[in-house]
Amino acid sequence: MAGHHGRHGGGRGPFGDGPMGGGGGGRGGRKRLFSNEALRLILLELLSQEPRHGYDLIREIESRSGEAYAPSPGVVYPTLTLLADMDLIVEQPGAGSRKLFAISDAGRAHLAENRAALEEAMELLTSLARRAEQVDGAPIRRAMHNLSIAVRARLEREGADRETMFDVASLIDEAASKIERL
């Protein structure tokens, strides 16, 4: 989702540049929503609730953000490896080839030491979900696309005369007027 990746303020903190992250230009100019540390804290928090697979963690973050953000597997799996190397999580025996992770005692202590940064990261996920609920413009984009196709098709069919052009313009103006009064 665009719009929440920009910089907000100066300084570099636990969420990258600005208070919530978004730091690092990186490839193609895309900026990350969460810093590495913030993502580690979110993963630890989710693992403190129950053991999970990497894919489950990605889906849970996506769900908590209102489908507005999902970290890529290329970020999550190396982060899980790092957390295991730091002894903050442990791999659990599980069925199949997917690794199941659980938080360790050291991981719980790390969460407690970084509670404020964790709360800020979790609040960002919640605010993304609230924003996604409020501003889902998909129905409007679909309707605008349909209008564009209908107008183009009507004006191209057998050539539109002057009266047809004015009728189409009048209908669009009428719709605009009604929308302004909502």
C-alpha positions as CSV (number, residue, x, y, z in Angstrom):
1,M,0.0,0.0,0.0
2,A,1.4,3.3,-1.0
3,G,1.4,6.4,1.2
4,H,2.8,5.0,4.4
5,H,6.3,4.4,3.2
6,G,7.4,8.1,3.3
7,R,9.7,9.8,5.8
8,H,8.2,11.5,8.8
9,G,10.7,13.6,10.6
10,G,14.3,13.3,11.2
11,G,16.7,11.0,13.0
12,R,17.1,7.4,12.9
13,G,15.3,5.3,15.5
14,P,14.1,1.7,16.0
15,F,11.8,2.1,13.0
16,G,14.3,3.5,10.5
17,D,14.2,7.1,9.4
18,G,11.5,9.0,11.2
19,P,9.3,7.8,14.1
20,M,7.8,4.8,12.3
21,G,10.4,3.6,9.9
22,G,10.4,4.0,6.2
23,G,14.1,4.5,6.1
24,G,16.5,3.3,3.5
25,G,16.2,4.1,-0.2
26,G,17.4,0.7,-1.3
27,R,16.6,-0.8,-4.7
28,G,14.2,1.0,-6.9
29,G,13.7,3.7,-4.3
30,R,11.3,1.5,-2.3
31,K,11.4,2.3,1.4
32,R,10.7,-0.2,4.1
33,L,7.8,0.2,6.5
34,F,9.6,-1.3,9.5
35,S,13.3,-1.3,10.4
36,N,15.0,-4.6,11.0
37,E,14.7,-4.2,14.8
38,A,11.0,-3.4,14.6
39,L,10.3,-6.5,12.5
40,R,12.4,-8.6,14.9
41,L,10.2,-7.3,17.8
42,I,7.0,-8.0,16.0
43,L,8.1,-11.5,15.1
44,L,9.1,-12.1,18.7
45,E,5.8,-10.8,20.0
46,L,3.9,-13.1,17.7
47,L,6.0,-16.1,18.7
48,S,5.5,-15.2,22.4
49,Q,1.8,-15.9,21.8
50,E,2.3,-19.3,20.2
51,P,4.8,-21.2,18.1
52,R,4.5,-20.5,14.4
53,H,5.9,-21.2,10.9
54,G,7.4,-18.3,8.9
55,Y,4.5,-18.3,6.5
56,D,2.1,-18.1,9.5
57,L,4.0,-15.1,10.7
58,I,3.7,-13.3,7.4
59,R,0.0,-14.0,7.2
60,E,-0.6,-12.8,10.8
61,I,1.3,-9.5,10.2
62,E,-0.8,-9.0,7.0
63,S,-4.0,-9.7,8.9
64,R,-3.1,-7.3,11.7
65,S,-2.3,-4.6,9.2
66,G,-5.7,-4.9,7.6
67,E,-4.1,-6.6,4.5
68,A,-2.1,-3.3,4.0
69,Y,1.3,-4.8,4.7
70,A,2.9,-8.2,4.4
71,P,6.7,-8.6,4.9
72,S,8.3,-10.6,2.1
73,P,9.6,-14.1,2.8
74,G,13.0,-12.7,1.7
75,V,12.9,-10.5,4.8
76,V,11.1,-12.8,7.3
77,Y,13.1,-16.0,6.9
78,P,16.5,-14.4,7.3
79,T,15.2,-12.5,10.3
80,L,14.0,-15.8,11.9
81,T,17.5,-17.2,11.2
82,L,19.1,-14.2,12.9
83,L,16.7,-14.5,15.9
84,A,17.6,-18.2,16.3
85,D,21.4,-17.3,16.0
86,M,20.8,-14.7,18.8
87,D,19.1,-17.4,20.9
88,L,15.9,-15.4,21.0
89,I,13.8,-18.1,19.4
90,V,14.2,-21.9,19.1
91,E,13.2,-24.3,16.4
92,Q,10.5,-26.7,17.5
93,P,10.1,-30.2,16.2
94,G,7.3,-30.2,13.7
95,A,5.6,-32.2,11.0
96,G,6.7,-31.7,7.4
97,S,9.5,-29.6,6.1
98,R,8.3,-26.3,7.5
99,K,10.2,-25.0,10.5
100,L,8.2,-24.2,13.6
101,F,9.6,-21.5,15.9
102,A,8.9,-20.6,19.5
103,I,10.2,-17.7,21.6
104,S,13.0,-18.5,24.2
105,D,13.4,-17.1,27.7
106,A,16.1,-14.8,26.2
107,G,13.5,-13.7,23.6
108,R,11.0,-12.9,26.3
109,A,13.6,-10.9,28.2
110,H,14.5,-9.0,25.0
111,L,10.8,-8.2,24.5
112,A,10.5,-6.9,28.0
113,E,13.6,-4.7,27.6
114,N,12.2,-3.2,24.3
115,R,8.5,-2.9,25.3
116,A,8.1,0.7,24.2
117,A,9.6,0.0,20.7
118,L,7.4,-3.1,20.4
119,E,4.2,-1.1,21.4
120,E,5.1,1.5,18.7
121,A,5.5,-1.2,16.1
122,M,2.3,-2.9,17.0
123,E,0.4,0.4,17.0
124,L,1.7,1.0,13.5
125,L,0.2,-2.3,12.4
126,T,-3.1,-1.4,14.0
127,S,-3.1,2.1,12.5
128,L,-2.5,0.6,9.0
129,A,-5.6,-1.6,9.5
130,R,-7.7,1.4,10.6
131,R,-6.4,3.4,7.6
132,A,-7.1,0.5,5.2
133,E,-10.6,0.2,6.5
134,Q,-11.3,3.9,6.0
135,V,-9.7,4.5,2.6
136,D,-10.2,1.5,0.4
137,G,-10.8,3.2,-2.9
138,A,-11.1,0.0,-4.9
139,P,-14.9,0.4,-5.6
140,I,-14.4,4.0,-6.8
141,R,-11.4,3.1,-9.0
142,R,-13.5,0.3,-10.5
143,A,-16.5,2.6,-11.2
144,M,-14.2,5.3,-12.7
145,H,-12.7,2.6,-15.0
146,N,-16.1,1.4,-16.0
147,L,-17.2,5.0,-16.7
148,S,-14.1,5.6,-18.9
149,I,-14.8,2.4,-20.9
150,A,-18.5,3.2,-21.4
151,V,-17.8,6.8,-22.5
152,R,-15.0,5.7,-24.9
153,A,-17.1,2.9,-26.3
154,R,-20.2,5.2,-26.9
155,L,-18.2,8.0,-28.4
156,E,-16.3,5.6,-30.8
157,R,-19.4,3.7,-31.9
158,E,-20.5,5.0,-35.3
159,G,-19.0,8.4,-34.5
160,A,-20.7,10.5,-31.9
161,D,-22.6,13.5,-33.1
162,R,-22.5,16.9,-31.3
163,E,-25.8,16.2,-29.4
164,T,-24.5,12.8,-28.1
165,M,-21.3,14.5,-26.8
166,F,-23.3,17.1,-24.9
167,D,-25.6,14.4,-23.5
168,V,-22.6,12.4,-22.2
169,A,-21.0,15.5,-20.7
170,S,-24.3,16.5,-19.1
171,L,-24.6,13.0,-17.4
172,I,-21.0,13.2,-16.1
173,D,-21.7,16.8,-14.8
174,E,-24.9,15.6,-13.1
175,A,-23.0,12.7,-11.4
176,A,-20.3,15.1,-10.3
177,S,-22.9,17.5,-8.8
178,K,-24.5,14.6,-6.9
179,I,-21.2,13.5,-5.5
180,E,-20.4,17.0,-4.3
181,R,-23.7,17.0,-2.3
182,L,-22.9,13.7,-0.5
